[in-house]
Amino acid sequence: MKAYLVSLGVGLLVGVIYGLLRVKSPAPPTVALIGLFGMLGGEQLIALLRHLLR
């Protein structure tokens, strides 16, 4: 749970810094979210395969 809170906090901090500097996010929000979804899906898939092979 701590890792999720740290990740959220760092993400919010970077968002605030971007906002203050008036810098656009390096990736369109939709593209970034789809990429993150793919990463999480792949991570879960590996965990599932490891569990099934045991």
N, C-alpha and C positions, 0 to 999 in steps of 0.2 A: 504494500500500500504506500510505503514511503516513496518508492521510485515514481509512482504515479503523481504524487503530490509535488515532488521535486520537478518532474517533467512539466507539469502544469504551471508551476511557479516560474520556471525558466522561460517557458513559452509566453507567458503573460509579460514577463520582464522584457523580452525581445520585442514583443508587440508594442509595448509602451515606448521603448527606445525608437522603433521604426516610426511610430506616430509622432513623437517629438521631433525627429529629424525629417519628417515628411517624406520618408522613403517608402516606396512600394514594396510589397512582399516579393521575394525573388521568384516565386512561382504563383500562378493563379490559384486562389483558394480551392477551387474544385479539383484541379490537377493534383495539388498537394494532398488533399484528403483522400483521393482515389489511390495515390501512391502509398500513403500510410495504411489504408485499408488492405492493399495488396501485401504489404510487409507483415502486417498482423496476421493475415490469412496464411501466408507462407510459414510464419513462425508456429502457428497453431497446427498446421498440417504436419510439420516435422514432429511436433510433440505427439500428435495422434498416431503417426506411423511408428514411432518408437514404442508407444504403448501397445499397439497391435502386434508388433514383432516380439514382444516379451512373452 
